[in-house]
Amino acid sequence: MGKFDGILICTDMDGTLLNSKSQVSEENRKAIEYFMSEGGLFTFVTGRAISAVDMFYEQLHPNMPVAVYNGSAVYDMDKREF
């Protein structure tokens, strides 16, 4: 049992997760990896389209489906289905 079991963190991307260079900082990346390794659930909730989330998905690999298009759709990036 991990210390973060049952905890879900959903984050916006622009101006929240991403810095001014539209990158995920090393500090944030490590914190997210640790959180998920301890049982935490993590995902993005963004106004972006699926294609604009792909690069960040590959970097962080959230363990929950992402909310895209201003929250109007939930998309499973692994299964490639809504």
C-alpha positions in Angstrom: 0.0 0.0 0.0 1.4 3.4 -1.1 1.3 6.5 1.0 -0.8 8.2 -1.8 -3.3 5.4 -2.5 -6.7 6.8 -3.3 -5.4 10.4 -4.0 -6.1 11.9 -7.4 -4.2 15.0 -8.6 -5.6 16.6 -11.8 -3.6 19.6 -13.1 -4.1 22.2 -15.7 -1.1 22.4 -18.1 -0.5 26.0 -19.3 0.6 28.3 -16.5 0.3 25.5 -13.9 2.2 22.3 -14.8 4.2 23.9 -17.6 6.7 26.7 -17.1 7.0 29.8 -19.2 8.9 27.8 -21.8 6.0 25.3 -22.0 8.2 22.6 -20.4 7.7 20.4 -17.3 10.5 21.2 -14.8 12.7 18.4 -13.6 11.5 19.1 -10.1 7.9 18.6 -11.1 8.6 15.6 -13.2 10.4 13.9 -10.3 7.6 14.8 -7.8 4.9 13.4 -10.2 6.9 10.2 -10.7 7.3 9.8 -6.9 3.6 10.5 -6.3 2.5 7.8 -8.8 5.1 5.3 -7.6 3.5 5.6 -4.1 0.0 4.8 -5.5 -1.1 8.3 -6.4 -3.4 8.9 -9.5 -2.3 11.7 -11.8 -3.7 13.3 -14.9 -4.1 16.5 -17.0 -7.2 18.6 -17.3 -6.7 21.0 -20.1 -8.2 23.1 -22.8 -5.8 21.6 -25.3 -6.6 19.1 -28.0 -5.4 15.5 -27.8 -2.6 16.1 -30.3 -1.2 19.0 -28.1 -1.1 16.7 -25.0 0.8 13.8 -26.6 4.3 15.1 -26.0 3.6 15.7 -22.3 1.8 12.4 -22.0 4.9 10.6 -23.3 7.1 12.5 -20.8 5.0 11.9 -17.7 2.7 9.0 -18.6 -0.3 9.9 -16.4 -1.9 6.8 -14.9 -5.5 8.1 -15.5 -7.3 9.3 -18.6 -6.9 13.0 -19.5 -9.6 15.6 -19.8 -9.2 17.6 -23.0 -11.0 20.2 -25.1 -11.7 22.5 -22.1 -12.9 19.5 -20.1 -15.6 18.5 -22.6 -14.0 15.1 -23.2 -12.2 12.4 -21.3 -9.7 10.5 -23.3 -7.7 7.3 -22.6 -4.3 8.0 -24.2 -3.2 4.3 -23.9 -6.3 2.9 -25.5 -6.7 5.9 -27.9 -10.4 6.1 -27.1 -12.9 8.5 -25.5 
